[in-house]
């Protein structure tokens, strides 16, 4: 071990300086992450400019979504009726705006996405709600409360829901069961999918192992 340590130290001392190992930017207003001094010369976009550009693009998407909201609402009312009560709740103004933003204000693409979503919800969400409707229930968790570990534990200072998850604590490793449990919990968080989908997710990797690394998850 001592010999290996001496060899490693000699290798580090003899290695020439590279952009990857350059000193961090000085505290003179330099942008975070601007480690490579050649980044500006190479035409890389500064982080602040990139952030402003992203904000402008998001604002433009929202403007386009608002412009098509009324038309999409009328089309949903005429072409997707009749709807179950839970589907009416899901197709809120917030949901329609979210789908319009995802397709840059393209009403036809947003409508096609909504149709596909409703078809998926009728296959997977509605059966878990039972005959009385309401929010879906996880059968695996009802049979064994230790089946899954993805749950709301409170709210943060901004009022956003806080979700805690720990795959190592979940006894149920079936991919579909875990995916549906997460979908059901998000239904509870966001009023059946009708509310804005923002939350804080805390992931605990204690106990995480190979059995939790199924690529289908």
Secondary structure in CASP SS format (residue, H / E / C, confidence):
PFRMAT SS
TARGET T0000
AUTHOR 0000-0000-0000
METHOD secondary structure of the structure
MODEL  1
X C 1.00
X H 1.00
X H 1.00
X H 1.00
X H 1.00
X H 1.00
X H 1.00
X H 1.00
X H 1.00
X H 1.00
X H 1.00
X H 1.00
X H 1.00
X H 1.00
X C 1.00
X C 1.00
X C 1.00
X C 1.00
X H 1.00
X H 1.00
X H 1.00
X C 1.00
X C 1.00
X C 1.00
X C 1.00
X C 1.00
X C 1.00
X C 1.00
X C 1.00
X C 1.00
X C 1.00
X C 1.00
X C 1.00
X C 1.00
X C 1.00
X C 1.00
X C 1.00
X C 1.00
X C 1.00
X C 1.00
X C 1.00
X C 1.00
X C 1.00
X C 1.00
X C 1.00
X C 1.00
X H 1.00
X H 1.00
X H 1.00
X H 1.00
X H 1.00
X H 1.00
X H 1.00
X H 1.00
X H 1.00
X H 1.00
X H 1.00
X H 1.00
X H 1.00
X H 1.00
X H 1.00
X H 1.00
X H 1.00
X H 1.00
X H 1.00
X H 1.00
X H 1.00
X H 1.00
X H 1.00
X H 1.00
X H 1.00
X H 1.00
X H 1.00
X H 1.00
X H 1.00
X H 1.00
X H 1.00
X H 1.00
X H 1.00
X C 1.00
X C 1.00
X C 1.00
X C 1.00
X C 1.00
X H 1.00
X H 1.00
X H 1.00
X H 1.00
X H 1.00
X H 1.00
X C 1.00
X C 1.00
X H 1.00
X H 1.00
X H 1.00
X H 1.00
X H 1.00
X H 1.00
X H 1.00
X H 1.00
X H 1.00
X H 1.00
X C 1.00
X C 1.00
X C 1.00
X C 1.00
X H 1.00
X H 1.00
X H 1.00
X H 1.00
X H 1.00
X H 1.00
X H 1.00
X H 1.00
X H 1.00
X H 1.00
X H 1.00
X H 1.00
X H 1.00
X H 1.00
X H 1.00
X H 1.00
X H 1.00
X H 1.00
X C 1.00
X H 1.00
X H 1.00
X H 1.00
X H 1.00
X C 1.00
X C 1.00
X C 1.00
X C 1.00
X C 1.00
X C 1.00
X C 1.00
X C 1.00
X C 1.00
X H 1.00
X H 1.00
X H 1.00
X H 1.00
X H 1.00
X C 1.00
X C 1.00
X C 1.00
X C 1.00
X C 1.00
X C 1.00
X E 1.00
X E 1.00
X E 1.00
X E 1.00
X E 1.00
X E 1.00
X C 1.00
X C 1.00
X C 1.00
X C 1.00
X C 1.00
X E 1.00
X E 1.00
X E 1.00
X E 1.00
X E 1.00
X C 1.00
X H 1.00
X H 1.00
X H 1.00
X C 1.00
X C 1.00
X C 1.00
X C 1.00
X C 1.00
X H 1.00
X H 1.00
X H 1.00
X H 1.00
X H 1.00
X H 1.00
X H 1.00
X H 1.00
X H 1.00
X H 1.00
X H 1.00
X H 1.00
X H 1.00
X H 1.00
X H 1.00
X C 1.00
X C 1.00
X C 1.00
X C 1.00
X C 1.00
X C 1.00
X C 1.00
X C 1.00
X C 1.00
X E 1.00
X E 1.00
X E 1.00
X E 1.00
X E 1.00
X C 1.00
X C 1.00
X C 1.00
X C 1.00
X C 1.00
X C 1.00
X H 1.00
X H 1.00
X H 1.00
X C 1.00
X C 1.00
X C 1.00
X C 1.00
X C 1.00
END
